[in-house]
C-alpha cells in the first residue's frame, strides 16, 4: 500500500498537532520561575537553618572551611547580578562538582524563593573591600 503525497502531508500535519498536546510539559518550571519575589523574613529563618554553615551569617562564606571550590560569596557582584531564575535553579538543582547540593527535596519552591529574597538583601561589595 503506497501513500500519496497528500496522505503523507496529512499524516505529518496530524502528528504535529498531536505533539502540541505535550507542549506544556515545562509549565510548572515556567510558573515557578515567573513567581514574583519571596518573603525575606521567612527566607532569613531558612537561611540560618540551612545555608549559614557554608555561606556564613553575612553571605561571604565561613573562614577556615577548605572547600574546593569555596562556597559562593553571596555579596559578590557575580552572584547579585545573576537573574532570579538562575539563582533559583542553582539552589533548587545545586551546582555539579561543588559542595552546593540540590535543595529541591528539602525545600519547597516557595521556601527557595524566600531564601532568594533574603539573599537579595545582602550588600554588594566591590572586590577588595573588607
N, C-alpha and C positions, 0 to 999 in steps of 0.2 A: 504494500500500500504506500503510494507515494503522495507526499503533501504538496499542495500548490503553494506558490509564493504568498498568496493571500492567507492561507491557513497558517503558514509559518509566522507571518506578521501578527495574525490574530492571537496565536498561542503566546508569542513573546509579549504582546500587549497585556493579555490576561495574567501571565506570570508576573509581569512588572507591577500590575495593580494589586495582585495578591501580596507582593512584597511590601507594599505600603502599609499593610496591617502590622508589620513588625517595625515600623519606623519609630515607634515610641519606646523602644527598649531602654533608651537612656534618659527617659523623662525624670525619674527620681533624682538622678545626679544633676540634671539641669535645674530642677526645682531647688535642690539643696544649695547649689552654687549661686542661685539668684536671691537667696534669703538676705534680707537687709539686716546687717549688724547682729548684735547679740547683747547680752547683759554683762557688762564689765564687772559688776559686783559679784554676781554668781561665778563669772569666769575667774575672778581672783581666788575664790574658795577652791575651785577645781585646780587652779594653777598651784596653789600652796600644797595641795594634797597629791599632785601627780607630777608636776613639771619642775618644781623648785630644786629637787635633788640634783638635777643636771644643769639646769639653766640659772639657778640661783635666785635669790629674792629680787634682785634688780634686773634679771634677764641677761646678765653679762656672762653667766657661767659660774661654776664653782672652782675657786682656786685650789690647786692640788690634785684635781682629777686628771688622770692621764689618758683620756680617751683620744684615739686617733681615727678620724679627725675629731677635734674637740666639738662639743655641742655649739650650735649656732648662738652668736651674740644677738639676742633679740632686740637690742637697742641700736644695732648697726643699720646703716642706710641700706645695705644689701638685703636685709630682712624686711625692714619697714617699708621699702619701696616696692615690694612684691604685691601683686594683686591679692585680694582677699581669697579668691577662689584657689589660687596657687598655694597659699598658706593653709587653707582648709584641707586641701588634698595632702599636703605634707604631714599635717597632724593625723589625718584620717588614715593614710596609707603608709606613713613612715618614709624613711629615706634608706634605700639599699646601701649596704656596706658601711653603715654607721650605727651608732647606738640609738638613733632615733627610730624607735619601733612604731608600728601602726597602732593607733588608739581606737580604731573603728569597732573593736569588740568590747572595749572597756568604757567608752564614752559614746553617748548618743550624738547625732548630728547637731542637735541644739546645744549640747554641752560643748562641743568643739567650737561652735560659733561664739559661745560665751567666753571660752578661753581666748579665742582670737580677738574678741572685743577688749579683753583685759590686756593682751599683749600690745595692742594698738595704743595703750596709754603710756607705754614706756617712752622715755625721752630719746630721741635720735641723737647719738653722739658722733661727732666727727672723729675720724681716725686720729689717734694721738692724744685725745682728751682724756683726763683722768676719770 
